[in-house]
Amino acid sequence: MNEDYYLFAALALVCEVIGTVSGFGSSILFVPVASLFFDFKTVLGITAVFHVFSNLSKIALFRKGINRNVAYKLGIPAVIFVILGAWLTTFLPSGEIELLMNIILVLLAAYLIFNFNKTLKQTDANLYMGGTASGLLAGLVGTGGAIRGLTLAAFNLPKEVFIATSAIIDLGVDFSRAVVYVGYGYFKNEYLVLIPFLIGISILGSYIGKLILKRTSEKVFRYIVLSVIVATSIFQAVKYFTTGSNSAA
């Protein structure tokens, strides 16, 4: 691998640790970081493949905490709509998809800032809608974990259950979109060399994240979740307006 790949691997590890601690998965940070190294459709492919391994690691580490009722009701619509979102990327220009991602993240951050102490109602309808929205966004722009996290937060799940339930849903989502992306050539053969590194990063990052969680209170955990989304949305907005004209061309 060249030096850029090693830097990418190091940053991916940081994303994985933060993603584990936040409970949203690392895609919300991994997608903008990976976009510094690869074109956007390649980012979608690498993200999906990486997160299959990432979620398997989390399920192994937090397997006793899965809330199956929530997982089914949130996960089934998420898997259905991630396939639709992934398929739509084959028709839409990459620049416009990136811009859409930036707008969504900024709006989401604004919502969280002004509604930090508010949660959704604990209803099946919200689980279905949360699954639909998070799946569609994951397939279309590479990250839907924040929507899924907001939906899960309404059910006041302990942090270990939150992470395990999110991971089992995300596994179905990422495997489904990975099939679509790989089928359309988003994950090229030249990037196969990354797979052993992605497997190692997913295991190590999830394990480090679990160790951090043992020393993290529920209140701090909530602030970590919020901070991850806000920081990412700001990063993406600045990146688009400083370099977006080139990527959208």
N, C-alpha and C positions, 0 to 999 in steps of 0.2 A: 504494500500500500504506500501511496505517497504521503507527504507530510500533512496535506489537507485532510486526508482520511483519519489520521491520528488525532488531529484537532477536532474533527467532527465526532469521533468516538468519545473523546473526553467530555465534550459539551453534551453529548447524548447521555452520558452517565449522570451528569448534573441534572439534566431534565428528568431522568428516570427517578432519581432520589426525590426531587421536589414533587414529581407527579405522584409518587407513592405516598408521601406525607400529606399532600393536599387531598388525595382520594379521588382526583379527577382523571388520573392517568397522565402520562407525560406528553400526550399529543398536543395539548394546549401550548406547551413551550417547545416541544420538539419540532412542530411544523414550521414556526418562524425561524428557528435555528437552522434546520435542514435546508430551508430556502436560501440561506446564505451560500450553500455549497452546490445545490442542484437546481435544475429547472423545476417548476411547480408540479408538473405531472409525475416526474420522478420522485419528488418529495411525497406525493400521495402514495405511490407504490412502496417506497421504503418505509414510510410511517406505518402502513397497514401490516407489512411483513414483520417489522420490529415489534409492533404491539401484540401480535399473536404470541410471541415469546414472552413479552413483558407480562401479559395477563396470565399466562400459564404459571409464571413465577409467583405472581401475587396469589393466585388460587392455591398453589402449594403451600405458601407461607401463612395464608389467612383462611384456609379451607373450612375451618370449623365455624366461621362466622357468617355464612351465606344465608340471606333471608330469601327462601325460594319463592314465596308468594309474590314479593316485590320484584324479584328477578324475572319471573315469567311475564308479569303484566307490563313491566317496563321493557323487557328484553325482546319479546316477540315482535312488537311493532317497530322497535329499533332495527332489528335485523331486516325486516321487510323493506323499510324505507332507506336503509343504507345502500341496499342494492340499487334502488331507484336513483339515489343521489350519485353513486359511483358511475352508473350508466350515463347520467346527464353530463358528466365531465367530458365524455367523449365528443360532445357536440359544442360545448362552450369554450371560448378562448381563455387561456390560462390567466392573462392579465385581469380580465373581468372577474374571474373566480377569486383571485387574490384580493382584489378590491372588495368583493362581497365579504370575504373573511374578515378583512380589516374593519369594515362597517359593523358587522355582527359583534365582533369582540369589543369594540368601543361602546356600542349600545348596551351590551351585556354588563360591561364594567360600570357604566353610568347607573344602570338599574340596581346593581349590587350596592353601590355607594349610597344611594338614596333609600334603599329598602333593606339595609343590612339586618335589621331586627325582625323583618317580616318573613314569613315562610308560606309556602303554598298549603292549601288544605290537603289533608290526608284522604284523598279520594281515588278510586280506581280510574276515574276520568282523567285526573291529572297524571297518573302513571302512564296511561295510554298516550296522552298528548305529549308528555315528556319524552317517551320512547320514540314517538313519531318524529318530533322536532330534532332530537339528538341524533337519531339515525340518519335523517336526511342531511343534516349539516356535516356529519362525519363523512358521509359518502361524497358530498359536494365540495367541501372546503378542507377536509382532513381532520377536523376536530369538532366533536359534539359533546365532549365530556363535561363541559361546564353546565350545559342544559341538563344533562343526566344528573350531575351533582346537585344542582338546585332542586331537582325533583326528589332525589333521595333525601336531601336535607330536611324536607317537610316531615319525614317519618321518624326523625330524632333517633336515628340508628347510632349505636356506639361506633367509635371510629374504626375498630377492626371489622365490624359487620358492614359498615359503610364501604370500606375498601374492598372486601371480599365480594360483596354483592355487585358493586360497580365493575369489578374485574370480570366476573362471570358473564355479565351483560356485554361488556366490551369485547370479550373473547369472541362471542358470536358475531358482533358487529365487525370486528377487524378481520376475522376469517372470511366473512362474506364479501367484504369490499376487496380484500386481497385477491380473491379469486377473480373478481371483475377487473381489477387493475392489472394483474399479471396477464390475464387473457388479452388485454388491449396493449400490452407491451410497455407498461409504465415502469416495471421493474426489469431492467435490462440485464443480460447475462454478465456484463462487465462488473455489476455490483454484487454478484454472488460471493465475492471475496469478503464482503461485509458481514455475511450471515454469522460466521463464528463469533465475530466481535459483538454483533447485536445480541446473540444469545448470552454471551458472558456479561454484557452490560445490563441486560434485563434481569439476570439473576443477582448480580452484585448490587445494582441500584435498588432493587426491591428489598434486598436484605438490609442494606444500610438504612433505607427508609423505615423499615420495621423497627430497627434499633432506635432510631430517632423518635418514633411514635411512642415507644415505651416510656420516654422521658418528656412527653408532650401532653399538656392538659387539654381537655375538651375545648376550653375557651381559646387557647392558643391555636388549636387545630382549626377552629372556625376562621380566625384571622389569617392563618396560612392560606386557606382556601381562597379567601377574598383577595389577598395580596397577589397570589399567583395569577389570577384572572386580570386584575387591574394592571399589573406590571406588563403582562403579555400584550394586552390591548394597546397600551401606550407605546410599547416597542413596535408593534405592527403598524400603528398609525404613523409614527415618525418614519419608519422604514419606507412606507408607501409614498409619503409626500416628499421624501428626499430622493428616492430612487425609482419610485413607481412608474414614472413616465417612460422609463426604459423597458420595464417588464411588461407594461401594458401595450407597448407598441406592436 
